[in-house]
């Protein structure tokens, strides 16, 4: 069974990070419309903000002491689901 890539964003409801998580999910879905199968938003507590691609943790706010820049996030996701893909103006030079 060939499953399309899945991104999960776990956000803290106490910190009211739903809008940030939803915006990041929207950006990923817009950029990777053909490659992604799903972006899931999962509520959590205790200051959590984690992003997983196919269950691999790619960002943890606690470890990295902050949130990813959207450009950085798109590159991390691209590297895992479509490494040959050019992100155009979002690409690191």
MIDOSE-1310 file (N, C-alpha, C; in nm, 2 decimals, decimal comma, always signed):
residues 93
xxxx	+0,08/-0,12/+0,00/+0,00/+0,00/+0,00/+0,09/+0,12/+0,00; +0,07/+0,21/-0,10/+0,15/+0,33/-0,11/+0,07/+0,45/-0,04; +0,12/+0,50/+0,07/+0,05/+0,60/+0,14/+0,12/+0,74/+0,11; +0,04/+0,84/+0,09/+0,09/+0,97/+0,06/+0,15/+1,03/+0,19
xxxx	+0,25/+1,11/+0,18/+0,31/+1,17/+0,30/+0,21/+1,24/+0,39; +0,24/+1,24/+0,52/+0,15/+1,30/+0,62/+0,23/+1,39/+0,71; +0,18/+1,51/+0,73/+0,25/+1,60/+0,83/+0,15/+1,61/+0,95; +0,21/+1,61/+1,07/+0,13/+1,63/+1,19/+0,19/+1,75/+1,26
xxxx	+0,10/+1,84/+1,30/+0,15/+1,96/+1,38/+0,07/+1,95/+1,51; +0,15/+1,93/+1,62/+0,09/+1,92/+1,76/+0,12/+2,06/+1,82; +0,01/+2,12/+1,86/+0,02/+2,26/+1,91/-0,04/+2,27/+2,05; +0,00/+2,36/+2,13/-0,05/+2,38/+2,27/-0,18/+2,46/+2,26
xxxx	-0,29/+2,40/+2,32/-0,41/+2,48/+2,33/-0,41/+2,58/+2,44; -0,33/+2,56/+2,54/-0,32/+2,65/+2,65/-0,25/+2,78/+2,60; -0,16/+2,77/+2,51/-0,08/+2,88/+2,46/-0,15/+2,95/+2,34; -0,26/+2,89/+2,30/-0,34/+2,94/+2,19/-0,26/+2,94/+2,06
xxxx	-0,19/+2,83/+2,02/-0,11/+2,83/+1,90/-0,18/+2,76/+1,79; -0,32/+2,75/+1,80/-0,39/+2,69/+1,69/-0,38/+2,77/+1,56; -0,39/+2,90/+1,56/-0,38/+2,98/+1,44/-0,24/+2,96/+1,37; -0,13/+2,96/+1,46/+0,00/+2,94/+1,40/+0,01/+2,80/+1,33
xxxx	-0,04/+2,70/+1,40/-0,03/+2,56/+1,35/-0,12/+2,56/+1,22; -0,23/+2,62/+1,22/-0,32/+2,61/+1,10/-0,26/+2,69/+0,98; -0,19/+2,80/+1,01/-0,13/+2,88/+0,91/-0,01/+2,80/+0,84; +0,07/+2,73/+0,93/+0,18/+2,65/+0,88/+0,12/+2,53/+0,80
xxxx	+0,02/+2,47/+0,84/-0,04/+2,36/+0,77/-0,09/+2,41/+0,63; -0,16/+2,53/+0,63/-0,21/+2,58/+0,51/-0,09/+2,61/+0,41; +0,02/+2,67/+0,46/+0,13/+2,69/+0,37/+0,19/+2,57/+0,31; +0,20/+2,46/+0,40/+0,25/+2,33/+0,35/+0,16/+2,27/+0,24
xxxx	+0,02/+2,28/+0,27/-0,07/+2,22/+0,17/-0,07/+2,30/+0,04; -0,05/+2,43/+0,05/-0,04/+2,52/-0,07/+0,09/+2,48/-0,15; +0,20/+2,47/-0,08/+0,32/+2,45/-0,15/+0,33/+2,31/-0,20; +0,29/+2,21/-0,13/+0,30/+2,07/-0,16/+0,16/+2,00/-0,20
xxxx	+0,08/+2,07/-0,27/-0,05/+2,03/-0,31/-0,05/+1,89/-0,37; +0,05/+1,86/-0,46/+0,05/+1,74/-0,53/+0,12/+1,63/-0,45; +0,21/+1,66/-0,36/+0,29/+1,57/-0,28/+0,23/+1,52/-0,15; +0,16/+1,61/-0,08/+0,11/+1,57/+0,05/-0,02/+1,50/+0,05
xxxx	-0,04/+1,41/+0,13/-0,17/+1,34/+0,14/-0,25/+1,39/+0,25; -0,19/+1,45/+0,36/-0,26/+1,50/+0,47/-0,17/+1,59/+0,56; -0,24/+1,69/+0,62/-0,18/+1,77/+0,72/-0,28/+1,76/+0,84; -0,23/+1,71/+0,95/-0,32/+1,70/+1,07/-0,28/+1,80/+1,18
xxxx	-0,38/+1,86/+1,24/-0,35/+1,95/+1,35/-0,40/+1,87/+1,48; -0,31/+1,85/+1,57/-0,34/+1,78/+1,69/-0,32/+1,86/+1,82; -0,43/+1,88/+1,89/-0,42/+1,97/+2,01/-0,33/+1,90/+2,12; -0,26/+1,98/+2,19/-0,18/+1,93/+2,30/-0,17/+2,04/+2,41
xxxx	-0,10/+2,01/+2,52/-0,08/+2,11/+2,63/+0,06/+2,12/+2,67; +0,09/+2,21/+2,76/+0,22/+2,22/+2,82/+0,32/+2,29/+2,73; +0,28/+2,37/+2,64/+0,37/+2,45/+2,56/+0,43/+2,37/+2,44; +0,36/+2,26/+2,41/+0,41/+2,17/+2,30/+0,39/+2,24/+2,16
xxxx	+0,48/+2,23/+2,07/+0,47/+2,26/+1,93/+0,57/+2,17/+1,86; +0,52/+2,06/+1,80/+0,60/+1,97/+1,73/+0,55/+1,94/+1,59; +0,64/+1,92/+1,50/+0,60/+1,89/+1,36/+0,67/+1,76/+1,32; +0,58/+1,67/+1,27/+0,63/+1,54/+1,22/+0,60/+1,52/+1,08
xxxx	+0,69/+1,46/+1,01/+0,66/+1,42/+0,87/+0,67/+1,27/+0,86; +0,56/+1,20/+0,83/+0,56/+1,06/+0,83/+0,61/+1,00/+0,96; +0,57/+1,06/+1,07/+0,60/+1,02/+1,21/+0,74/+1,05/+1,25; +0,82/+1,11/+1,17/+0,96/+1,15/+1,20/+0,95/+1,30/+1,26
xxxx	+1,00/+1,31/+1,38/+1,00/+1,45/+1,44/+1,10/+1,54/+1,37; +1,05/+1,64/+1,31/+1,14/+1,73/+1,24/+1,16/+1,87/+1,31; +1,06/+1,90/+1,40/+1,07/+2,02/+1,48/+1,01/+2,01/+1,61; +1,08/+2,05/+1,72/+1,03/+2,05/+1,85/+1,06/+2,18/+1,91
xxxx	+0,96/+2,26/+1,94/+0,98/+2,40/+2,00/+1,07/+2,40/+2,12; +1,05/+2,30/+2,21/+1,12/+2,29/+2,33/+1,27/+2,27/+2,31; +1,30/+2,18/+2,21/+1,45/+2,16/+2,18/+1,51/+2,27/+2,11; +1,43/+2,33/+2,02/+1,49/+2,44/+1,93/+1,47/+2,58/+1,99
xxxx	+1,39/+2,59/+2,10/+1,36/+2,71/+2,16/+1,30/+2,81/+2,07; +1,19/+2,77/+2,00/+1,12/+2,86/+1,92/+1,05/+2,79/+1,81; +1,00/+2,86/+1,71/+0,92/+2,81/+1,60/+1,00/+2,82/+1,47; +0,97/+2,73/+1,38/+1,04/+2,73/+1,25/+1,00/+2,85/+1,17
xxxx	+1,09/+2,91/+1,10/+1,06/+3,00/+0,99/+0,99/+2,92/+0,88; +0,88/+2,98/+0,82/+0,81/+2,90/+0,72/+0,90/+2,85/+0,61; +1,00/+2,93/+0,57/+1,09/+2,89/+0,46/+1,17/+2,77/+0,51; +1,21/+2,77/+0,63/+1,29/+2,66/+0,69/+1,20/+2,53/+0,69
xxxx	+1,08/+2,55/+0,74/+0,98/+2,44/+0,75/+0,96/+2,38/+0,61; +0,93/+2,46/+0,51/+0,91/+2,41/+0,38/+1,03/+2,33/+0,33; +1,15/+2,37/+0,36/+1,27/+2,30/+0,31/+1,28/+2,17/+0,38; +1,25/+2,17/+0,52/+1,26/+2,04/+0,59/+1,16/+1,94/+0,54
xxxx	+1,04/+1,98/+0,51/+0,93/+1,90/+0,46/+0,97/+1,85/+0,32; +1,02/+1,94/+0,23/+1,06/+1,91/+0,10/+1,17/+1,80/+0,10; +1,27/+1,82/+0,18/+1,38/+1,73/+0,19/+1,33/+1,58/+0,22; +1,22/+1,57/+0,29/+1,17/+1,44/+0,32/+1,07/+1,38/+0,23
xxxx	+0,99/+1,46/+0,16/+0,89/+1,41/+0,07/+0,91/+1,43/-0,08; +0,99/+1,53/-0,11/+1,02/+1,55/-0,26/+1,15/+1,62/-0,27; +1,26/+1,55/-0,24/+1,40/+1,61/-0,24/+1,44/+1,67/-0,37; +1,38/+1,63/-0,49/+1,42/+1,69/-0,61/+1,35/+1,82/-0,64
xxxx	+1,25/+1,85/-0,56/+1,16/+1,96/-0,59/+1,24/+2,10/-0,56; +1,22/+2,19/-0,65/+1,28/+2,33/-0,64/+1,17/+2,41/-0,57; +1,20/+2,48/-0,47/+1,11/+2,57/-0,40/+1,11/+2,71/-0,45; +1,18/+2,73/-0,56/+1,18/+2,87/-0,62/+1,24/+2,97/-0,52
xxxx	+1,17/+3,08/-0,50/+1,22/+3,19/-0,42/+1,23/+3,15/-0,27; +1,18/+3,04/-0,23/+1,19/+2,99/-0,09/+1,32/+2,91/-0,07; +1,39/+2,89/-0,18/+1,51/+2,80/-0,17/+1,63/+2,88/-0,11; +1,70/+2,81/-0,02/+1,83/+2,87/+0,03/+1,93/+2,89/-0,08
x	+1,99/+3,00/-0,08/+2,10/+3,02/-0,18/+2,23/+3,01/-0,12
